[in-house]
Amino acid sequence: MLNPFPDLLTFGFFAPTLLRVAAALVFAAVAYTQWQRRHELAKLHFMFGLKGAWTVWLAVGLGGLVAVGLFFGYYTQWAALVGALLSLKGAVWGKRYPKFFPVCRAEYILVFVICLSLLLSGAGALAFDLRL
């Protein structure tokens, strides 16, 4: 089948950039929501006796670092790997701790797939990644 818009294929290098920015915005929104609810979330009891403010700050810090790394394209593959793990954690534990994981399970699964795609395809345009 013929491509209806063959001229747009020259901009294919920007596709990972759009995915990268979309995932970064999701991680930034999750980190911001967790930061706003940090006092409430610090009172939650997690598995293995984990509780306290440090768990919230760890989640906000990791989510924020992933968001910044993906948005600016700095160490994108490392940020995508950590982001995939965070989104997988959100998809698995989102039903049990809905206050800690503010977006729905389907969004976490989509962000997981986006992060895996970025891990395999690279950073795209306007990135500062080093080639492996």
C-alpha positions in Angstrom: 0.0 0.0 0.0 1.3 3.4 -0.8 2.0 6.0 1.9 -0.5 8.9 1.6 2.0 11.4 3.0 5.5 10.3 2.0 7.0 13.7 2.7 6.3 13.3 6.4 8.7 10.3 6.7 11.6 12.8 6.6 10.4 13.9 10.1 10.4 10.4 11.5 13.4 11.3 13.7 11.1 13.5 15.8 8.8 10.6 16.7 10.9 9.4 19.7 11.0 13.1 20.8 7.3 13.3 21.0 7.1 10.1 22.9 9.8 11.3 25.2 8.1 14.5 26.0 4.7 12.8 26.6 6.2 10.4 29.1 8.0 13.2 30.8 4.8 15.1 31.3 3.1 12.1 32.8 6.0 11.5 35.2 6.1 15.2 36.1 2.3 15.2 36.8 2.6 12.1 39.0 5.6 13.6 40.9 3.8 16.9 41.4 0.6 15.2 42.7 2.6 13.1 45.1 4.5 16.2 46.3 1.2 18.0 46.9 -0.1 15.0 49.0 3.2 14.3 50.7 1.8 14.7 54.3 -1.1 12.4 53.6 1.0 9.8 51.8 3.6 9.7 54.6 1.0 8.1 56.8 0.4 5.2 54.5 1.7 1.7 55.5 3.3 -0.2 52.6 4.3 -3.8 52.5 7.3 -5.0 54.6 6.6 -2.2 57.1 7.6 0.6 54.9 6.2 4.0 55.8 7.2 7.5 56.4 8.1 10.7 54.6 11.3 9.2 53.1 9.2 6.9 50.8 7.3 9.8 49.5 10.4 11.9 48.9 12.1 8.9 47.2 9.1 8.5 44.8 8.9 12.3 44.1 12.7 12.5 43.5 12.8 9.5 41.2 9.8 10.6 39.3 11.2 14.1 39.0 14.6 12.9 37.8 12.9 10.7 35.2 10.7 13.6 34.0 13.7 15.9 33.7 15.9 13.3 32.0 13.2 12.4 29.5 12.1 16.0 28.8 15.6 17.3 28.1 16.8 14.0 26.6 19.7 13.7 29.0 20.6 10.0 29.5 17.3 9.0 28.0 17.9 5.3 28.0 18.7 5.3 31.7 15.7 7.5 32.4 13.5 5.3 30.2 14.7 2.2 32.1 13.9 3.7 35.5 10.7 5.1 34.1 9.6 1.7 32.9 10.2 0.2 36.3 8.3 3.1 38.0 5.4 2.7 35.6 5.4 -1.1 36.0 5.3 -0.5 39.8 2.4 1.9 39.3 0.5 -0.6 37.1 0.9 -3.4 39.6 0.3 -1.5 42.9 -2.0 1.2 41.7 -5.1 -0.6 42.7 -3.9 -1.3 46.2 -2.5 2.2 46.9 -4.7 4.6 44.7 -3.6 7.7 46.7 0.0 7.0 46.0 -0.4 6.3 42.3 -2.7 9.0 41.0 -3.2 7.9 37.4 -5.0 4.8 36.3 -3.5 1.4 35.4 -4.0 1.9 31.7 -2.0 5.1 31.7 0.9 3.3 33.5 0.8 0.5 31.0 1.0 3.0 28.1 3.9 4.9 29.7 5.6 1.5 30.3 5.3 0.8 26.6 6.6 4.3 25.7 9.6 3.8 28.0 10.4 0.4 26.5 10.1 2.0 23.0 12.5 4.8 24.0 14.9 2.2 25.5 15.1 0.3 22.3 14.8 3.1 19.7 16.9 5.8 21.2 16.4 9.4 22.3 15.3 11.1 19.1 16.0 14.7 18.1 17.1 17.4 20.5 18.7 15.0 23.0 22.0 15.0 24.7 22.4 11.2 24.9 25.7 9.5 24.3 25.7 6.7 21.8 26.2 3.3 23.3 
